């Protein structure tokens, strides 16, 4: 008996008193996750178990084995984890691709997080302002910002609960003392659902690919007491520098070197003072809003020291 067949038999046995579940059906679901979606076996087992828990309408402790863990959105700090959420749909955005069914913002008391539901998952659509329990969603990371993806194993349950949505934003103010490597004109993996930055034309997951251009700034702001790593995405970078993506591509083409874009950005913003507001995820503050400040005199010593490194 194969490992998947063994796991399928165990799961089917767990639900024998609650559902009409065959080992073949369970094995097919496990195989789809492991073979098609490259999900680790343990995660696949939890995912399938959780889907049957939801279908049977029973709690985890009634079975005696767990599904995925219910977490707060601001506690998500790892990529490719399977979790459950109890959230309110705060905002819906216009999808930029036919492959995306819905995209928007979910929230709970800890803050907000972006979500994406793919058309191929064939899930019911969420309604703005309503609250849901979402079982089996997958976490994703992009420039330090986490999001969740709804997939074909996700279970959506509308709940009669008014969820208060918290604010997980922080504000840092100080001198922008460095623009780190990996800033400027970069290329990302074009594969659906993957946003990894390419290194020498290769994606860590999908290998050698023809990447898509993007803009970002990885900056360091010193508030006089501590330094903060800040990420400006494409929109924020364009607003901050006045250099849009097409202009950046032209600059790189003319110079036959993409690093000229980061050099131009560095020359323009290092030494200036900014207030940046956005969620803090891991080590990064993600710039949702920012403003240039008149820097206090005491930052001059910080800048002199930073430029001498």
C-alpha positions in Angstrom: 0.0 0.0 0.0 1.4 3.4 -1.0 1.9 6.2 1.6 -1.0 8.2 0.2 -3.3 5.2 0.2 -2.4 4.6 3.9 -3.1 8.2 4.8 -6.4 8.0 2.8 -7.4 4.9 4.7 -6.7 6.7 8.0 -8.7 9.8 7.1 -11.6 7.8 5.7 -11.8 5.8 8.9 -11.9 9.0 11.0 -15.1 10.0 9.3 -16.8 6.7 8.9 -19.4 7.6 11.5 -20.1 11.0 10.1 -19.8 10.9 6.3 -19.9 8.4 3.4 -16.3 8.8 2.5 -14.3 6.3 0.4 -10.6 5.7 0.5 -10.5 6.3 -3.3 -12.1 9.7 -2.9 -9.7 10.7 -0.1 -6.7 9.4 -2.1 -7.7 11.4 -5.1 -7.9 14.6 -3.1 -4.5 13.9 -1.4 -2.9 13.2 -4.8 -4.2 16.4 -6.3 -2.7 18.5 -3.5 0.6 16.6 -3.4 1.2 16.1 -7.2 -0.5 19.1 -8.8 0.0 21.7 -6.1 3.2 20.4 -4.6 1.8 20.6 -1.1 3.8 18.6 1.5 2.1 15.4 2.6 1.4 16.5 6.2 -0.2 19.8 5.0 -2.3 17.8 2.4 -3.5 15.5 5.2 -4.5 18.4 7.4 -6.2 20.2 4.4 -8.3 17.2 3.4 -9.1 16.4 7.0 -10.2 20.0 7.6 -12.5 19.9 4.5 -14.3 16.9 5.8 -14.6 18.4 9.2 -16.4 21.4 7.6 -18.5 19.2 5.4 -19.7 17.1 8.4 -20.3 20.3 10.5 -18.3 19.0 13.5 -15.6 20.4 15.7 -12.0 19.1 15.6 -12.1 17.7 19.0 -15.0 15.5 18.1 -12.7 13.6 15.7 -9.7 13.8 18.0 -7.3 15.0 15.2 -6.7 18.5 14.1 -7.2 20.3 10.8 -5.5 23.6 10.1 -5.0 26.2 12.8 -7.2 29.2 13.1 -5.1 32.3 13.3 -5.4 36.1 13.3 -4.4 37.8 10.1 -1.6 39.9 11.7 -0.1 36.7 13.2 0.6 35.3 9.7 4.4 35.4 9.3 5.3 32.5 7.0 4.9 31.6 3.4 2.9 28.6 2.1 1.2 27.7 5.4 -2.4 26.3 5.5 -4.5 28.2 8.0 -8.1 29.0 8.9 -9.4 32.6 9.3 -12.5 34.2 10.9 -12.7 37.5 9.1 -14.8 40.3 7.6 -14.6 41.2 3.9 -13.6 44.8 4.1 -13.1 45.7 0.4 -13.2 44.2 -3.0 -10.9 45.3 -5.9 -11.2 44.9 -9.6 -9.3 41.8 -10.7 -6.5 42.4 -13.2 -6.6 39.0 -14.7 -9.3 36.6 -15.9 -7.7 33.9 -13.8 -8.7 35.7 -10.7 -12.3 35.5 -9.5 -12.0 37.9 -6.5 -9.3 40.0 -4.9 -9.7 42.3 -2.0 -9.1 42.9 1.7 -10.1 40.7 4.7 -9.9 41.9 8.3 -10.2 40.9 11.9 -9.4 42.5 15.2 -5.6 42.3 14.5 -5.6 44.1 11.2 -6.2 43.4 7.5 -4.7 41.2 4.8 -5.1 40.8 1.0 -6.9 37.8 -0.3 -7.1 36.2 -3.8 -9.6 33.7 -5.1 -8.7 32.0 -8.4 -11.3 31.3 -11.1 -10.2 27.7 -11.4 -11.1 27.1 -7.7 -14.8 27.6 -8.6 -15.6 28.9 -5.1 -18.7 30.9 -4.1 -18.1 34.6 -4.1 -17.7 36.6 -0.9 -19.9 39.7 -0.2 -18.4 42.9 1.0 -19.2 43.7 4.6 -20.1 40.1 5.5 -18.2 37.9 8.0 -16.9 34.4 7.1 -15.0 31.5 8.5 -12.5 30.4 5.8 -10.9 27.0 6.2 -7.9 25.8 4.2 -6.4 29.0 2.9 -2.8 29.3 1.9 -0.5 32.1 3.0 1.7 33.9 0.4 4.5 36.5 0.8 5.4 39.4 -1.5 8.1 41.9 -0.4 7.5 41.2 3.2 3.7 41.6 2.8 1.6 38.5 3.5 -1.6 37.6 1.7 -3.8 34.5 1.5 -5.0 32.5 -1.4 -8.3 30.7 -1.6 -8.1 27.4 -3.4 -10.3 24.5 -4.4 -10.0 22.9 -1.0 -11.1 26.1 0.8 -14.3 25.9 2.7 -16.3 29.1 3.0 -18.9 29.5 5.9 -20.8 32.7 6.4 -21.1 33.5 10.1 -23.6 35.8 11.9 -20.9 37.8 13.7 -19.9 41.4 13.5 -16.1 41.4 13.4 -14.4 44.6 14.4 -11.5 45.2 12.1 -8.3 46.5 13.7 -5.5 48.7 12.4 -2.1 47.1 12.2 -0.3 50.1 10.8 2.8 51.7 12.3 4.5 55.0 11.6 8.2 55.6 11.5 9.9 59.0 11.0 13.5 59.8 10.4 16.4 60.1 7.9 16.5 57.7 5.0 20.1 56.6 5.3 20.4 53.7 2.8 18.8 52.1 -0.3 19.7 48.4 -0.1 20.5 45.9 -2.9 17.5 44.5 -4.6 16.0 48.0 -5.1 15.2 49.7 -8.4 14.3 47.8 -11.5 13.8 44.1 -10.7 12.3 41.1 -12.4 9.7 38.8 -10.9 8.6 35.3 -11.8 5.6 35.4 -14.2 4.1 32.1 -13.0 0.5 32.4 -11.7 0.5 33.0 -8.0 4.3 33.4 -7.8 5.9 36.9 -7.1 9.4 35.8 -6.3 12.2 38.1 -7.4 14.5 36.4 -9.9 18.2 35.9 -9.2 20.3 35.7 -12.3 17.1 35.0 -14.3 16.0 32.1 -12.1 13.1 31.7 -9.8 13.8 29.7 -6.6 10.6 27.6 -7.3 10.2 27.6 -11.1 13.7 27.7 -12.3 14.8 29.7 -15.4 11.9 31.9 -16.6 11.3 35.1 -18.7 10.6 37.5 -15.8 8.4 40.5 -15.6 9.8 43.9 -14.7 8.8 45.6 -11.5 9.9 48.5 -9.3 10.6 48.6 -5.6 12.8 50.3 -2.9 14.2 48.6 0.1 15.2 51.5 2.3 16.5 52.1 5.8 15.1 54.9 7.9 16.9 55.9 11.1 14.7 57.6 13.7 17.7 58.6 15.9 17.1 55.6 18.3 16.7 52.6 16.0 16.8 51.8 12.3 13.7 50.5 10.4 13.7 48.5 7.1 11.0 49.9 4.8 9.7 48.6 1.5 8.1 50.8 -1.1 6.2 48.8 -3.8 5.9 49.9 -7.4 3.1 52.4 -6.9 4.9 54.0 -3.8 8.2 54.0 -5.6 6.8 55.8 -8.6 5.1 58.3 -6.4 8.2 58.9 -4.3 10.7 59.2 -7.1 8.7 60.3 -10.1 10.2 57.4 -12.1 7.5 55.1 -13.5 8.1 51.6 -14.7 8.4 52.5 -18.4 10.9 55.3 -17.7 12.9 52.9 -15.5 13.0 50.3 -18.4 14.1 53.0 -20.8 16.9 54.1 -18.5 18.2 50.6 -18.1 18.0 49.9 -21.9 19.9 53.1 -22.7 22.6 52.2 -20.2 22.5 48.5 -20.9 22.5 48.1 -17.1 19.5 47.8 -14.7 21.5 49.1 -11.7 21.4 52.7 -13.1 17.8 52.9 -11.8 18.7 52.1 -8.2 21.7 54.5 -8.5 19.3 57.3 -9.6 16.9 56.5 -6.8 19.6 56.4 -4.2 21.0 59.8 -5.3 17.6 61.3 -5.1 16.3 60.1 -1.7 19.2 59.2 0.6 19.7 62.1 3.0 16.1 63.2 3.0 13.6 62.7 5.9 10.4 60.9 5.7 7.3 59.8 7.7 6.2 56.3 6.5 3.0 54.6 7.6 2.1 50.9 7.0 1.8 47.5 8.5 4.9 46.0 10.1 5.5 42.4 8.9 8.6 40.6 10.0 11.4 43.2 9.8 9.8 45.4 7.3 7.4 48.4 7.4 5.4 48.3 4.2 4.9 51.9 2.9 1.2 52.4 2.4 1.5 56.2 2.9 4.5 58.5 3.3 5.4 62.2 3.4 8.7 64.1 3.2 9.7 66.0 6.3 12.1 68.8 7.2 14.7 66.7 9.1 15.9 67.7 12.5 19.5 68.8 12.9 20.5 65.8 15.0 20.0 63.5 12.1 23.0 65.1 10.3 25.4 63.0 12.4 23.5 59.9 11.5 23.8 60.6 7.8 27.5 61.4 8.0 28.1 58.1 9.8 25.9 56.1 7.3 27.6 57.6 4.3 31.0 56.7 5.7 30.2 53.0 6.0 
